[in-house]
């Protein structure tokens, strides 16, 4: 898989069109089309913009390392259809909306009694 293949896969995961992202990142749409056709490749600055936009590591985009974020616990497994559905929907969100959803989930968890969430919280 090439850099451009990984960028296209990231866009597909989030149901985003190349024209939308290139516009948001200030990249020429024709350049992206050329890269897809094998005519050149994105500069490091452009790859950094994509990595920041998708919240993935440069290593993932450039080398195709199996994990997208070095801070992720890759030992976690999806254990049921509900978790899989949540993850698929989460990946379709923009990074900003993902952050908002995580904050919302943290608030919901904080409001739960200790015995319901399986975590012991410290009271301050």
N, C-alpha and C positions, 0 to 999 in steps of 0.2 A: 504494500500500500504506500502511495506517495504522500507528500505533504498535502497536496491538493485533494487527494482522495479522503484523507482524514478530515480536512476542513469541510468537504461536502458531506461526509458522514455526520459531523457535528451539527451542521445545518439541518440535515434530514431528521436527526433526533429531536430537534426543536421545531420542526416544520417551518423553517425560515428559508426565504428565497435569497440567492446570492445578491440580487439587486438591492434588497433591503439592507443587508449587512454591509456591503461595499459602500453604500451611501452613508450609513451611520459611522463607518470607520474612515470615511474620506478617501476611499480607494476607487480607482477607475474600474467600472464594470467591465470594460473591454479588456483590461489587464487580467481580470479573473477568468474571463472567457478564454483568453490566450493560454493561461496556465492550465486550464482544463484540457485544452487541445495539445498540451505538451510543448507549447512555445514559451520557453522561459519558465521561471519560477519566482515566487514572491521573495522579496528581500527580507532580511532579518527583522528590520523595523516593522514590516507588515505582518510577519509571523507573530511578533510580540503583540501587536494590536489584536490579532485573532485570539491568541492565548489569553490575553486579559479579558476580551469580550466573552469568551466561552468559559472562563475561569478554569482553564486546564494548564498543565505545565508545558513549557517549550519542548521538553523531552518527549512528551506524548505526541505533539504535532510533528516534530522533526524526525524522531527515531521510531515512533510507533510503539513505545514501551507500553506494556499491557495496562498499566494504571494511568489514570488521567491526572491525578493529584497525589503528590508524594506524601501528603498529610492524611490520606485516606486509609482506613483499616480495611485492607483487601481480604481479610479473613471472614468478613461478614457475608452471610448468604441470604438470599431471598428464600423465605421459608413457606410462603403461601401466595395464592393468587392476589390477595388484597395488597400485600407488600409490593408485588410486581406491578400491579395497576398504579399504585402510588408513585413508584419510581418512574414509570413511563410518563406519567403526567408531570412529575417534577422536572424531568429532563426537557420537557417541551417549553418550560418557562424560561424567561430571560434571567440572567444572573441576579438582577435587581429584584424580580419577583420571587426567585428562589430564596433570597435573603429574607424578604418579608415573610414568606411562608414559614421559614425556620424560626423567626422571632415569634410569630403567632403560635407555632407548635410549642416553643419553650414556655410561653405564657399559659397555654392549656395544661402543660405538664406541671408547671409550678402551682396551678390552682387545684390539682388533684391531691387527694389524701395520699400519704406515703404508701399505704397498703394497696392502693389501686395501681400505682405506676411502677411498683417494684424497685423504687430507688429511695434511699434515705436521704432527705435533704437536711442541710444544716440551717438552723434558724439563726438569724443575725440580730 
